[in-house]
Amino acid sequence: MLKTSQVVKTPSVKNLLNLWLKRFTLNISSQVADNSSFLSELLMANSRESREKTAGKLKDHVLDINCQMAWVQTKTLYGYIPNILDLNEARRITHFAFRVYKKLLEIYQKQSLKHDIALIEGRDGRVIPIWDIAEIEELSYELEPTLLVFQEQHIASKDWRALGFMTSQLNFSNKLILKKLTPAEKALLKPYLQFVEEQVAMPWQRVCVAAARHDLDSPMLTLVEQMLPLSEEIAQTVYRRLIQLLPDYRSRRGELTNPEITHSCLRDLNMFQAYLWLCLLEKSMTPIKQELLPLCVMVTEGVEIQWEVTKQWYQVLAEELINHVNPEQKDLLLPYVQRMQQIFFEERARLGCKNEV
């Protein structure tokens, strides 16, 4: 969940903020290889005037329709659960989703992706700039009040499960918005849309803030600095392993290889890692116990995910994390990984193993 956090820029915090920024790096090497004019199109689309045109395509009527359609798709996805939200609640939540994207487009028009940090070489030997969001702190600061209000609408719903569906609504909205854009516009706006979806689910910013408790030579900080850039790679590896271990698994949403499930699983595997690093830097399991656990319970019960899947999920993720650290770091990490598994095991026992296979 998103929580307000004051950023105090110590050297430790600055290091993690830079690592967080790299999550939104735009790699365009494949597009440039397939289309020789793509780079020039991207440069043109990144101008202030072009960004205003992009925002103009999406504002008001089109954006409102997309938000409403996204809610319909979310309702359809979880439609087998009776009376998730009444019509008035759905309209209210859709209205606030519209406000999130309207604010995001206002910020998008003011910023431009910076591309002077580093260079990579394309497959044809040409030098291609690496792009990322220019001011992630500014983006976070300006968007936070609107996102918090949007989150509050789900929390205030008569059905607590609506909070678990928030990321689904944002994911559907993001996909519908991207359909309206040119390839260059998609490439530029996608990091911002990714930021919105991650910001309400993953406490990366709070991880950065928690780094203020540690000196630059802190072993715990060093561990997080090492692991944070690997989060996506670790999520991909764990997900591939789960597909191998559960080849016949099928939920109400489909098989594990379904693209929609792939997106959700990778996002959630990143979320688990973010919460684990937050607990490690805060030296407390409270964020997992009070935030991640209740969220997981409402979602797994809502879509009837079987215990075998969740059990494999924790085990494979724990194994992959341990595989990426040295023996000294393992001594730091293992107690937190084991405690996380224990927290979920205890909750499963408390619920009476409803989803036992």
Solvent accessible surface area in square Angstrom, and as a share of the most:
residue,aa,sasa,rsa
1,M,42,0.19
2,L,12,0.06
3,K,92,0.39
4,T,99,0.58
5,S,25,0.16
6,Q,148,0.66
7,V,37,0.21
8,V,88,0.51
9,K,106,0.45
10,T,39,0.23
11,P,81,0.51
12,S,3,0.02
13,V,0,0.00
14,K,102,0.43
15,N,60,0.31
16,L,0,0.00
17,L,10,0.05
18,N,85,0.44
19,L,32,0.16
20,W,4,0.01
21,L,20,0.10
22,K,118,0.50
23,R,38,0.14
24,F,2,0.01
25,T,53,0.31
26,L,19,0.09
27,N,98,0.50
28,I,0,0.00
29,S,27,0.17
30,S,59,0.38
31,Q,64,0.28
32,V,3,0.01
33,A,42,0.33
34,D,120,0.62
35,N,59,0.30
36,S,90,0.58
37,S,49,0.32
38,F,5,0.02
39,L,34,0.17
40,S,64,0.41
41,E,72,0.32
42,L,0,0.00
43,L,83,0.41
44,M,142,0.63
45,A,11,0.09
46,N,16,0.08
47,S,48,0.31
48,R,139,0.51
49,E,115,0.51
50,S,22,0.14
51,R,1,0.00
52,E,85,0.38
53,K,130,0.55
54,T,1,0.00
55,A,1,0.00
56,G,51,0.49
57,K,86,0.36
58,L,0,0.00
59,K,66,0.28
60,D,77,0.40
61,H,130,0.58
62,V,46,0.27
63,L,1,0.00
64,D,49,0.25
65,I,70,0.35
66,N,2,0.01
67,C,0,0.00
68,Q,91,0.40
69,M,89,0.40
70,A,0,0.00
71,W,13,0.05
72,V,94,0.54
73,Q,72,0.32
74,T,1,0.01
75,K,70,0.30
76,T,102,0.59
77,L,39,0.20
78,Y,7,0.03
79,G,48,0.46
80,Y,75,0.29
81,I,13,0.06
82,P,100,0.63
83,N,137,0.70
84,I,6,0.03
85,L,11,0.05
86,D,62,0.32
87,L,115,0.57
88,N,109,0.56
89,E,11,0.05
90,A,10,0.08
91,R,152,0.55
92,R,80,0.29
93,I,0,0.00
94,T,9,0.05
95,H,95,0.42
96,F,32,0.13
97,A,0,0.00
98,F,31,0.13
99,R,100,0.36
100,V,0,0.00
101,Y,2,0.01
102,K,72,0.31
103,K,58,0.24
104,L,1,0.00
105,L,4,0.02
106,E,69,0.31
107,I,1,0.00
108,Y,0,0.00
109,Q,32,0.14
110,K,103,0.44
111,Q,12,0.05
112,S,49,0.32
113,L,2,0.01
114,K,66,0.28
115,H,67,0.30
116,D,123,0.64
117,I,86,0.44
118,A,45,0.35
119,L,114,0.57
120,I,54,0.27
121,E,125,0.56
122,G,7,0.07
123,R,175,0.64
124,D,85,0.44
125,G,41,0.39
126,R,100,0.36
127,V,87,0.50
128,I,2,0.01
129,P,17,0.11
130,I,39,0.20
131,W,0,0.00
132,D,6,0.03
133,I,0,0.00
134,A,26,0.20
135,E,89,0.40
136,I,9,0.05
137,E,61,0.27
138,E,62,0.28
139,L,0,0.00
140,S,1,0.01
141,Y,173,0.66
142,E,38,0.17
143,L,1,0.00
144,E,23,0.10
145,P,79,0.50
146,T,22,0.13
147,L,0,0.00
148,L,38,0.19
149,V,45,0.26
150,F,0,0.00
151,Q,7,0.03
152,E,90,0.40
153,Q,22,0.10
154,H,0,0.00
155,I,86,0.44
156,A,73,0.57
157,S,10,0.06
158,K,171,0.72
159,D,18,0.09
160,W,135,0.47
161,R,55,0.20
162,A,0,0.00
163,L,21,0.10
164,G,9,0.09
165,F,2,0.01
166,M,5,0.02
167,T,19,0.11
168,S,11,0.07
169,Q,0,0.00
170,L,0,0.00
171,N,14,0.07
172,F,22,0.09
173,S,0,0.00
174,N,10,0.05
175,K,73,0.31
176,L,15,0.08
177,I,2,0.01
178,L,28,0.14
179,K,151,0.64
180,K,102,0.43
181,L,13,0.06
182,T,62,0.36
183,P,92,0.58
184,A,7,0.05
185,E,16,0.07
186,K,76,0.32
187,A,7,0.06
188,L,0,0.00
189,L,0,0.00
190,K,116,0.49
191,P,7,0.04
192,Y,0,0.00
193,L,3,0.02
194,Q,64,0.28
195,F,2,0.01
196,V,0,0.00
197,E,9,0.04
198,E,14,0.06
199,Q,8,0.03
200,V,4,0.02
201,A,3,0.03
202,M,6,0.03
203,P,6,0.04
204,W,2,0.01
205,Q,20,0.09
206,R,30,0.11
207,V,0,0.00
208,C,0,0.00
209,V,34,0.20
210,A,4,0.03
211,A,0,0.00
212,A,41,0.32
213,R,161,0.59
214,H,19,0.08
215,D,105,0.55
216,L,96,0.48
217,D,119,0.62
218,S,16,0.10
219,P,89,0.56
220,M,26,0.12
221,L,0,0.00
222,T,61,0.35
223,L,0,0.00
224,V,0,0.00
225,E,40,0.18
226,Q,68,0.30
227,M,0,0.00
228,L,1,0.01
229,P,71,0.45
230,L,49,0.25
231,S,1,0.01
232,E,74,0.33
233,E,95,0.43
234,I,0,0.00
235,A,0,0.00
236,Q,65,0.29
237,T,40,0.23
238,V,1,0.00
239,Y,11,0.04
240,R,130,0.47
241,R,111,0.41
242,L,2,0.01
243,I,47,0.24
244,Q,123,0.54
245,L,59,0.29
246,L,23,0.11
247,P,100,0.63
248,D,134,0.69
249,Y,28,0.11
250,R,163,0.59
251,S,23,0.15
252,R,132,0.48
253,R,53,0.19
254,G,5,0.05
255,E,88,0.39
256,L,13,0.07
257,T,80,0.46
258,N,49,0.25
259,P,107,0.67
260,E,56,0.25
261,I,13,0.07
262,T,34,0.20
263,H,71,0.32
264,S,15,0.10
265,C,16,0.10
266,L,24,0.12
267,R,28,0.10
268,D,33,0.17
269,L,0,0.00
270,N,2,0.01
271,M,10,0.04
272,F,7,0.03
273,Q,0,0.00
274,A,0,0.00
275,Y,1,0.00
276,L,1,0.00
277,W,0,0.00
278,L,0,0.00
279,C,0,0.00
280,L,0,0.00
281,L,1,0.01
282,E,45,0.20
283,K,133,0.56
284,S,40,0.26
285,M,23,0.10
286,T,56,0.32
287,P,6,0.04
288,I,0,0.00
289,K,86,0.36
290,Q,128,0.57
291,E,12,0.05
292,L,0,0.00
293,L,20,0.10
294,P,57,0.36
295,L,27,0.13
296,C,17,0.10
297,V,26,0.15
298,M,18,0.08
299,V,37,0.21
300,T,24,0.14
301,E,56,0.25
302,G,3,0.03
303,V,9,0.05
304,E,90,0.41
305,I,40,0.20
306,Q,78,0.35
307,W,28,0.10
308,E,56,0.25
309,V,13,0.07
310,T,17,0.10
311,K,81,0.34
312,Q,35,0.16
313,W,28,0.10
314,Y,16,0.06
315,Q,71,0.32
316,V,12,0.07
317,L,0,0.00
318,A,9,0.07
319,E,106,0.48
320,E,27,0.12
321,L,0,0.00
322,I,31,0.16
323,N,113,0.58
324,H,49,0.22
325,V,21,0.12
326,N,69,0.35
327,P,101,0.63
328,E,123,0.55
329,Q,17,0.07
330,K,82,0.35
331,D,109,0.56
332,L,49,0.24
333,L,0,0.00
334,L,55,0.27
335,P,72,0.45
336,Y,32,0.12
337,V,2,0.01
338,Q,98,0.44
339,R,72,0.26
340,M,1,0.00
341,Q,51,0.23
342,Q,88,0.39
343,I,6,0.03
344,F,9,0.04
345,F,108,0.45
346,E,81,0.36
347,E,23,0.10
348,R,48,0.17
349,A,59,0.45
350,R,170,0.62
351,L,44,0.22
352,G,53,0.51
353,C,48,0.29
354,K,142,0.60
355,N,43,0.22
356,E,83,0.37
357,V,113,0.65
